[in-house]
Amino acid sequence: MPMTFLKTAKPESERAEDDARVRATVEQILRDIETRGDAAVADLSAKFDGLRRPSFRLTTSEIEAAMSRVSTRDMEDIRFAQTQIRRFAEAQRASMTDIEVETLPGVTLGHRNIPVQSVGCYVPGGKFPMVASAHMSVLTATVAGVPRIVASAPPVNGEPHPAIVAAMHLGGAHEIYVLGGIQAVGAMAIGTHTIEPVHMLVGPGNAFVAEAKRQLYGRVGIDLFAGPTETMVIADDTVDAELVATDLLGQAEHGYNSPACLITNSRKLAEASLAEVERLLAILPTRDTAAVSWRDYGEVILCDSHEEMLRLANDMAYEHVQVMTDRDDWYLENMLSYGALFLGARTNVANGDKVIGTNHTLPTKKAGRYTGGLWVGKFLKTHSYQRITTDAAAAQIGEYGSRLCMLEGFVGHAEQCNIRVRRYGGRNVPYGVAAE
């Protein structure tokens, strides 16, 4: 039986037009920030967020005031989530060790894992103030040992969002700004008179933030190229339509362009899930967003077998992949391209987004084919070093190096090797000639 699309998303050509408009807008705004600095940032904040301040950095008293407005229950929940995220990040950090090995007598090679020295962490606000993004970026950078962590989020109702500020502060941010969108990531990356530029940008955001990070890449490092959130459900007849539809819509509410896809080998489940999505949309408080996303970007694909489902899932390489089948471990062993896996009906993407401990900043738009998501290792740079401690090793390596350099025509390179052969090996190698 050929693969059957019971529901398809809008074509790529229409998505490309949207991307082009975003790209042009971002390019113009970043140029303005580079030219006018703080003045441009202030104008952009007033235009897009309705906020103008003498300084966008929160003072200690403003941070304390914001945190005092967070309820006891909310603060307990934030601390619980950060404990889970810290535990997993610390375990990941412990897996990354510095090494030193003697590869030949007298030749020592090694590497050190060194933290990025400054990081800008963007936390989205807008329609959904994403408190969890502060845990995922700020706290993870703290565990990695980053010495300067800058965090920024847009104002909500004209002021810093208390819970976001609390999460940033508890996570270990050294500087907290109330800035949103392109002006936030642009100011952190480019720098202004009042904001020292960072070495790396991390954190999710809308299409404009994602495009700004793409355009700034190279000037600064970034965590990954992130597009709209994506969710895929891989399911067979071991689960019901209510569970499937709930998991699809749970991510479709993120924005108007959030892909949600069901891959199944059960026609009964596929058709029932389509009906259940419509039933849930009628009562979902965020249906105005989720319904548009489902209409334009939702897909239901009926496959002949688990093998075909696997091939398709690996090819699509979605950000979140919820697996609910009679062979979840088989998918874990054979899935090769994705952002994060959520295995079994008891697991769900929302837990991963908010509290369970894994990071929610994940690759989208098939980037899972070549990168994983944000984790403690993203904040660490692995730098190698080498040391030769004996005359014999200097001469031995120098002889090989000399000949290999001359093979490529690099005479100056070869002389770096030859001088060691002459000095430490006692051999008279003519200048500009490969050692024999």
Backbone torsions as a table, in degrees:
resi	resn	phi	psi	omega
1	MET	NA	125.7	179.3
2	PRO	-69.3	157.9	176.5
3	MET	-59.7	136.7	-176.6
4	THR	-121.4	127.8	176.9
5	PHE	-96.0	106.3	178.2
6	LEU	-81.3	-20.5	174.1
7	LYS	-151.3	136.5	-179.0
8	THR	-122.0	158.9	177.5
9	ALA	-91.0	170.0	178.9
10	LYS	-68.4	153.9	-171.4
11	PRO	-66.9	157.5	-179.0
12	GLU	-61.4	-31.3	-177.7
13	SER	-60.7	-38.8	178.5
14	GLU	-69.5	-36.6	178.2
15	ARG	-65.5	-36.8	-179.4
16	ALA	-63.9	-36.7	177.7
17	GLU	-63.4	-41.8	177.4
18	ASP	-61.6	-43.1	-178.9
19	ASP	-62.4	-38.3	-178.3
20	ALA	-65.5	-39.4	179.3
21	ARG	-65.8	-42.8	178.7
22	VAL	-62.4	-44.1	-176.8
23	ARG	-58.8	-43.8	-178.7
24	ALA	-67.0	-41.1	179.5
25	THR	-62.7	-45.3	-178.1
26	VAL	-64.5	-43.0	-179.5
27	GLU	-58.1	-42.7	-179.9
28	GLN	-66.2	-42.9	-177.6
29	ILE	-68.5	-42.2	178.8
30	LEU	-63.2	-36.7	177.2
31	ARG	-63.8	-38.6	179.1
32	ASP	-65.1	-41.9	178.5
33	ILE	-64.0	-41.6	180.0
34	GLU	-64.6	-34.6	-176.3
35	THR	-81.4	-44.5	-170.7
36	ARG	-109.8	-7.2	174.0
37	GLY	58.9	-127.5	-175.4
38	ASP	-57.5	-36.0	-179.3
39	ALA	-63.8	-41.5	177.9
40	ALA	-65.7	-42.2	179.4
41	VAL	-61.0	-43.3	179.6
42	ALA	-64.0	-43.1	179.8
43	ASP	-64.6	-41.6	-179.6
44	LEU	-67.1	-39.7	177.4
45	SER	-62.8	-42.5	178.8
46	ALA	-64.2	-40.7	-177.0
47	LYS	-69.7	-47.7	-171.7
48	PHE	-94.3	-30.2	-176.2
49	ASP	-115.5	-4.1	179.2
50	GLY	65.3	29.4	-177.4
51	LEU	-132.6	129.2	173.7
52	ARG	-131.7	127.0	-178.3
53	ARG	-135.2	155.2	174.1
54	PRO	-61.0	-38.2	176.2
55	SER	-139.8	136.5	-178.8
56	PHE	-89.9	-5.4	175.6
57	ARG	-80.8	131.7	179.7
58	LEU	-76.0	138.0	175.8
59	THR	-80.8	166.9	177.7
60	THR	-57.2	-41.8	-179.4
61	SER	-67.7	-34.5	177.8
62	GLU	-69.2	-37.0	176.7
63	ILE	-64.8	-44.7	179.2
64	GLU	-63.3	-40.4	179.9
65	ALA	-64.7	-41.7	179.0
66	ALA	-64.2	-44.2	-178.1
67	MET	-66.4	-29.9	179.4
68	SER	-66.4	-17.8	-178.8
69	ARG	-90.4	-3.8	178.7
70	VAL	-84.8	129.8	-177.6
71	SER	-65.6	159.2	180.0
72	THR	-59.4	-43.4	179.5
73	ARG	-63.2	-45.5	-180.0
74	ASP	-63.2	-39.2	179.2
75	MET	-66.4	-38.6	176.7
76	GLU	-63.2	-40.8	179.9
77	ASP	-66.0	-41.3	177.8
78	ILE	-61.1	-45.5	-179.7
79	ARG	-64.6	-39.2	178.6
80	PHE	-61.9	-48.3	179.8
81	ALA	-59.8	-43.9	-178.3
82	GLN	-66.3	-31.1	176.5
83	THR	-64.0	-43.0	-179.8
84	GLN	-66.2	-43.6	-178.1
85	ILE	-67.3	-39.8	178.8
86	ARG	-63.7	-43.4	-178.6
87	ARG	-58.7	-45.8	-178.3
88	PHE	-70.2	-40.9	178.6
89	ALA	-62.7	-39.8	178.7
90	GLU	-65.6	-38.3	177.3
91	ALA	-65.5	-39.7	176.9
92	GLN	-64.1	-43.6	-179.2
93	ARG	-62.2	-38.6	-179.7
94	ALA	-65.2	-23.1	179.7
95	SER	-76.9	-14.0	-177.8
96	MET	-101.9	104.8	-174.4
97	THR	-110.9	149.0	169.1
98	ASP	-72.4	144.7	-179.1
99	ILE	-129.1	155.1	172.3
100	GLU	-149.3	128.3	-174.9
101	VAL	-140.4	142.3	174.2
102	GLU	-92.0	107.8	-174.7
103	THR	-84.1	-26.7	173.0
104	LEU	-143.0	159.6	175.3
105	PRO	-56.0	120.9	179.5
106	GLY	87.7	-0.9	179.5
107	VAL	-116.5	116.3	-179.3
108	THR	-115.5	127.1	176.0
109	LEU	-120.2	150.9	178.7
110	GLY	-162.7	173.9	170.1
111	HIS	-143.0	152.6	176.5
112	ARG	-121.4	141.8	175.0
113	ASN	-96.9	107.8	-172.7
114	ILE	-111.0	130.1	179.7
115	PRO	-64.4	144.6	166.4
116	VAL	-56.6	140.8	-170.0
117	GLN	-83.6	-19.9	174.8
118	SER	-154.3	138.5	-175.5
119	VAL	-134.9	137.0	171.8
120	GLY	-103.4	120.7	-176.9
121	CYS	-106.6	114.6	178.7
122	TYR	-94.9	132.9	178.9
123	VAL	-119.6	116.5	-177.5
124	PRO	-65.2	148.4	174.7
125	GLY	-120.4	-105.8	174.4
126	GLY	57.1	-133.4	-176.3
127	LYS	-63.7	-38.2	-179.0
128	PHE	-127.4	102.6	175.9
129	PRO	-65.2	110.5	-169.3
130	MET	-91.7	80.9	179.9
131	VAL	-54.1	-40.5	-175.9
132	ALA	-61.2	-29.0	-179.1
133	SER	-64.7	-26.4	176.1
134	ALA	-66.9	-40.6	176.7
135	HIS	-61.0	-47.3	-170.1
136	MET	-64.6	-36.0	-177.0
137	SER	-96.8	-56.2	-174.8
138	VAL	-64.0	-51.1	-176.7
139	LEU	-64.1	-40.5	-179.8
140	THR	-65.9	-39.2	175.9
141	ALA	-63.4	-37.2	177.5
142	THR	-62.4	-46.2	179.0
143	VAL	-62.0	-34.0	178.8
144	ALA	-71.7	-18.3	178.8
145	GLY	93.0	21.6	179.0
146	VAL	-64.7	124.8	-173.7
147	PRO	-78.5	-19.0	177.0
148	ARG	-135.0	111.5	-178.5
149	ILE	-116.1	116.6	179.1
150	VAL	-105.3	131.6	-179.4
151	ALA	-124.5	140.9	-179.0
152	SER	-143.0	140.4	175.9
153	ALA	-146.3	149.3	179.6
154	PRO	-70.2	159.3	174.6
155	PRO	-70.2	152.8	174.0
156	VAL	-121.0	120.5	-174.4
157	ASN	56.3	38.6	172.2
158	GLY	83.5	7.0	-179.3
159	GLU	-150.5	164.2	178.7
160	PRO	-58.9	140.3	178.9
161	HIS	-75.8	119.6	-173.0
162	PRO	-55.7	-45.7	-176.4
163	ALA	-69.1	-35.8	176.9
164	ILE	-65.3	-44.4	178.2
165	VAL	-60.2	-43.4	179.1
166	ALA	-61.0	-44.7	-179.3
167	ALA	-64.8	-41.0	177.7
168	MET	-62.1	-47.2	-176.8
169	HIS	-65.9	-47.9	-179.7
170	LEU	-65.8	-29.0	179.3
171	GLY	-73.9	-18.2	175.9
172	GLY	112.8	16.5	179.2
173	ALA	-63.9	137.7	178.5
174	HIS	-90.9	-28.8	177.0
175	GLU	-135.2	134.3	-179.9
176	ILE	-124.3	127.2	-178.8
177	TYR	-118.9	147.2	174.2
178	VAL	-103.5	79.2	-178.3
179	LEU	-139.7	141.6	-178.8
180	GLY	-121.0	168.2	168.4
181	GLY	60.3	-149.1	-176.6
182	ILE	-60.7	-36.7	-178.1
183	GLN	-64.4	-30.5	179.3
184	ALA	-71.8	-55.4	-177.1
185	VAL	-68.8	-32.9	177.6
186	GLY	-65.2	-45.4	-179.9
187	ALA	-65.1	-40.5	-179.2
188	MET	-67.5	-36.2	-176.9
189	ALA	-83.6	-44.0	-176.0
190	ILE	-82.5	-37.8	-177.0
191	GLY	86.8	150.7	175.9
192	THR	-135.5	-174.3	178.4
193	HIS	-61.1	-33.6	-175.6
194	THR	-103.8	-11.4	-177.8
195	ILE	-122.7	113.3	178.7
196	GLU	-72.5	133.3	-177.0
197	PRO	-66.6	154.4	179.4
198	VAL	-102.8	171.4	179.2
199	HIS	-93.4	-16.9	-173.6
200	MET	-153.3	143.7	175.9
201	LEU	-114.7	136.3	176.7
202	VAL	-139.0	163.3	175.2
203	GLY	112.2	150.7	-179.9
204	PRO	-79.1	174.3	177.2
205	GLY	-178.8	-177.8	179.6
206	ASN	-75.7	-173.4	-176.4
207	ALA	-60.4	-33.3	-178.4
208	PHE	-72.9	-39.8	176.6
209	VAL	-65.7	-43.7	179.5
210	ALA	-61.4	-42.4	179.4
211	GLU	-68.7	-36.7	176.9
212	ALA	-62.1	-42.6	177.7
213	LYS	-62.9	-39.1	179.1
214	ARG	-62.6	-44.1	-178.5
215	GLN	-71.3	-26.9	-179.3
216	LEU	-86.1	-12.0	-178.3
217	TYR	-62.4	131.3	-174.7
218	GLY	111.6	-49.3	169.5
219	ARG	-66.4	-41.4	173.7
220	VAL	-132.4	162.7	170.3
221	GLY	-79.7	159.5	174.0
222	ILE	-133.7	163.8	178.6
223	ASP	-71.0	-50.3	179.4
224	LEU	-171.5	165.7	175.0
225	PHE	-84.8	108.5	-173.4
226	ALA	-110.9	130.7	173.2
227	GLY	-106.6	-163.0	177.9
228	PRO	-59.2	148.1	-178.8
229	THR	-60.2	145.0	-178.7
230	GLU	-127.5	142.8	173.6
231	THR	-136.8	138.4	177.8
232	MET	-126.6	134.8	173.3
233	VAL	-112.0	121.8	173.5
234	ILE	-104.9	114.3	-172.0
235	ALA	-142.9	150.4	170.8
236	ASP	-121.6	-165.8	-173.7
237	ASP	-78.4	12.6	174.3
238	THR	-80.3	-10.5	177.9
239	VAL	-125.2	170.4	-175.5
240	ASP	-109.1	168.6	-174.6
241	ALA	-66.4	-33.2	179.9
242	GLU	-61.3	-43.6	179.7
243	LEU	-64.6	-45.4	-179.3
244	VAL	-61.8	-49.9	-177.1
245	ALA	-63.9	-38.1	179.0
246	THR	-63.0	-41.7	-179.4
247	ASP	-71.6	-30.9	175.6
248	LEU	-68.4	-48.2	-176.1
249	LEU	-75.1	-23.4	178.9
250	GLY	-58.8	-27.6	177.6
251	GLN	-103.2	-26.3	179.9
252	ALA	-62.2	-22.0	-178.7
253	GLU	-74.9	-8.5	-178.7
254	HIS	-57.1	-45.3	-176.0
255	GLY	-164.2	-178.8	-177.2
256	TYR	-79.3	-5.9	-175.9
257	ASN	-132.6	40.0	-178.0
258	SER	-99.4	106.5	-178.2
259	PRO	-63.8	139.3	174.9
260	ALA	-137.3	126.3	-171.6
261	CYS	-133.8	135.0	171.7
262	LEU	-107.3	127.2	171.5
263	ILE	-116.1	124.8	-176.7
264	THR	-148.8	158.2	173.3
265	ASN	-106.3	13.8	-179.0
266	SER	-117.5	110.0	177.3
267	ARG	-61.8	-38.0	179.5
268	LYS	-59.8	-45.5	179.6
269	LEU	-67.2	-40.1	-179.4
270	ALA	-60.6	-48.7	-177.4
271	GLU	-69.5	-38.7	178.2
272	ALA	-66.8	-35.7	179.8
273	SER	-68.1	-39.1	176.0
274	LEU	-58.9	-44.4	179.2
275	ALA	-67.5	-39.2	-178.7
276	GLU	-67.8	-36.1	175.6
277	VAL	-58.2	-45.5	-179.6
278	GLU	-64.7	-37.9	178.2
279	ARG	-64.1	-44.7	-178.4
280	LEU	-69.6	-35.1	179.3
281	LEU	-61.9	-28.5	-179.4
282	ALA	-68.9	-21.4	-176.6
283	ILE	-118.9	-5.2	-177.5
284	LEU	-74.5	123.1	-178.9
285	PRO	-59.3	-27.0	179.5
286	THR	-98.5	25.7	-175.2
287	ARG	-63.7	-28.0	-179.3
288	ASP	-59.3	-34.1	176.9
289	THR	-87.2	-50.6	-174.0
290	ALA	-62.4	-35.9	-178.0
291	ALA	-66.4	-40.0	178.4
292	VAL	-66.8	-43.4	179.5
293	SER	-61.5	-45.0	179.6
294	TRP	-65.9	-41.5	179.8
295	ARG	-61.0	-45.3	-173.0
296	ASP	-90.8	-26.9	-172.0
297	TYR	-128.2	0.9	178.8
298	GLY	-79.0	145.0	178.5
299	GLU	-140.2	144.6	171.6
300	VAL	-130.2	120.6	-173.6
301	ILE	-123.6	123.5	-179.2
302	LEU	-99.0	122.6	-178.5
303	CYS	-111.5	166.0	-176.7
304	ASP	-85.3	-27.0	-172.8
305	SER	-155.6	168.7	175.0
306	HIS	-64.1	-36.0	178.7
307	GLU	-61.3	-41.9	177.8
308	GLU	-68.7	-38.1	176.5
309	MET	-60.8	-42.2	179.7
310	LEU	-63.7	-47.5	-180.0
311	ARG	-58.4	-43.9	-178.9
312	LEU	-66.4	-43.3	-179.4
313	ALA	-63.4	-42.6	178.0
314	ASN	-64.1	-36.2	179.8
315	ASP	-70.4	-39.3	-178.3
316	MET	-75.9	-29.7	173.7
317	ALA	49.7	56.6	-177.5
318	TYR	-73.6	162.0	-178.9
319	GLU	-66.9	-60.4	178.3
320	HIS	-106.0	129.3	178.5
321	VAL	-126.4	109.6	179.5
322	GLN	-94.5	118.0	-176.9
323	VAL	-109.0	119.8	179.2
324	MET	-134.9	88.3	-174.6
325	THR	-141.4	-176.3	175.4
326	ASP	-87.4	6.7	-178.5
327	ARG	-147.8	53.4	-177.3
328	ASP	-60.0	-39.9	-179.9
329	ASP	-65.1	-31.2	176.4
330	TRP	-63.5	-40.6	176.5
331	TYR	-66.3	-40.7	177.9
332	LEU	-58.1	-41.3	-178.9
333	GLU	-72.4	-28.2	-170.4
334	ASN	-112.4	-11.2	174.7
335	MET	-72.8	129.1	-174.7
336	LEU	-117.7	-21.3	-174.0
337	SER	-136.4	109.4	-178.7
338	TYR	-171.8	172.9	174.2
339	GLY	-87.3	-61.0	176.4
340	ALA	-147.5	147.3	177.4
341	LEU	-102.2	143.9	177.1
342	PHE	-127.4	106.9	-165.6
343	LEU	-102.3	121.4	174.7
344	GLY	94.3	156.5	-176.0
345	ALA	-66.3	-24.0	-179.9
346	ARG	-75.7	-19.2	-177.7
347	THR	-94.0	153.8	174.5
348	ASN	-154.8	160.6	-175.5
349	VAL	-64.0	-36.2	-178.4
350	ALA	-60.3	-38.0	176.2
351	ASN	-60.7	-42.1	177.6
352	GLY	-66.3	-35.3	179.1
353	ASP	-65.1	-34.8	-165.6
354	LYS	-116.3	-35.5	-161.1
355	VAL	-147.8	-24.4	-165.8
356	ILE	-69.6	-28.0	175.1
357	GLY	131.7	-25.4	175.2
358	THR	-78.5	163.9	-174.6
359	ASN	-87.2	143.2	-176.8
360	HIS	-99.4	-0.5	175.4
361	THR	-87.9	106.9	-165.7
362	LEU	-132.3	158.5	-179.0
363	PRO	-70.8	141.5	176.8
364	THR	-126.7	179.4	177.4
365	LYS	50.4	44.7	176.9
366	LYS	68.8	10.6	178.1
367	ALA	-66.8	-16.8	176.4
368	GLY	-63.1	-9.3	175.2
369	ARG	-72.3	-23.9	-176.1
370	TYR	-131.6	-2.2	177.4
371	THR	-150.5	153.3	169.3
372	GLY	-91.6	-167.8	-178.0
373	GLY	-89.1	-172.3	177.1
374	LEU	-67.4	134.4	175.5
375	TRP	-155.5	176.7	-175.0
376	VAL	-58.3	-32.3	-179.9
377	GLY	-65.5	-23.8	178.3
378	LYS	-65.6	-24.3	-178.9
379	PHE	-91.6	2.0	-178.4
380	LEU	-114.5	137.9	176.3
381	LYS	-108.6	125.4	-179.3
382	THR	-91.6	109.6	-176.3
383	HIS	-109.0	131.2	-179.8
384	SER	-91.2	160.8	172.4
385	TYR	-148.2	161.1	178.6
386	GLN	-142.5	152.2	-178.0
387	ARG	-148.1	129.9	174.3
388	ILE	-109.9	128.8	-170.2
389	THR	-115.8	-3.7	179.2
390	THR	-129.8	152.5	177.3
391	ASP	-62.0	-41.7	-178.0
392	ALA	-61.4	-41.5	-179.9
393	ALA	-68.4	-38.8	178.6
394	ALA	-60.8	-41.6	179.9
395	ALA	-70.9	-41.3	-178.4
396	GLN	-64.0	-51.4	179.5
397	ILE	-64.6	-36.9	179.9
398	GLY	-62.0	-38.9	179.0
399	GLU	-62.6	-48.0	178.5
400	TYR	-63.5	-44.2	-178.7
401	GLY	-61.8	-41.0	-179.9
402	SER	-59.3	-48.3	-177.6
403	ARG	-67.7	-39.4	-179.7
404	LEU	-68.1	-34.5	176.3
405	CYS	-67.0	-43.2	178.9
406	MET	-66.4	-30.6	176.2
407	LEU	-57.1	-34.5	-179.8
408	GLU	-94.5	-2.8	179.1
409	GLY	87.7	10.2	-177.8
410	PHE	-92.8	86.7	-175.6
411	VAL	-68.0	-41.7	178.7
412	GLY	-61.9	-39.4	175.1
413	HIS	-60.3	-46.4	-177.1
414	ALA	-59.5	-35.9	-178.9
415	GLU	-68.7	-27.9	173.5
416	GLN	-60.9	-35.1	177.8
417	CYS	-78.4	-43.0	-175.0
418	ASN	-61.0	-39.5	-177.3
419	ILE	-64.0	-30.2	176.0
420	ARG	-72.9	-36.7	177.2
421	VAL	-63.0	-41.3	179.8
422	ARG	-67.9	-45.2	-174.1
423	ARG	-76.7	-41.0	-172.5
424	TYR	-104.4	-14.5	179.7
425	GLY	-107.2	-7.1	178.1
426	GLY	67.1	25.8	-177.5
427	ARG	-112.5	141.8	-177.4
428	ASN	-92.6	82.5	179.0
429	VAL	-88.2	119.8	-179.7
430	PRO	-59.4	149.0	-179.9
431	TYR	-63.0	131.1	176.6
432	GLY	79.1	13.3	178.4
433	VAL	-120.3	140.9	-179.7
434	ALA	-67.9	139.6	175.9
435	ALA	-64.7	140.4	179.0
436	GLU	-102.6	NA	NA
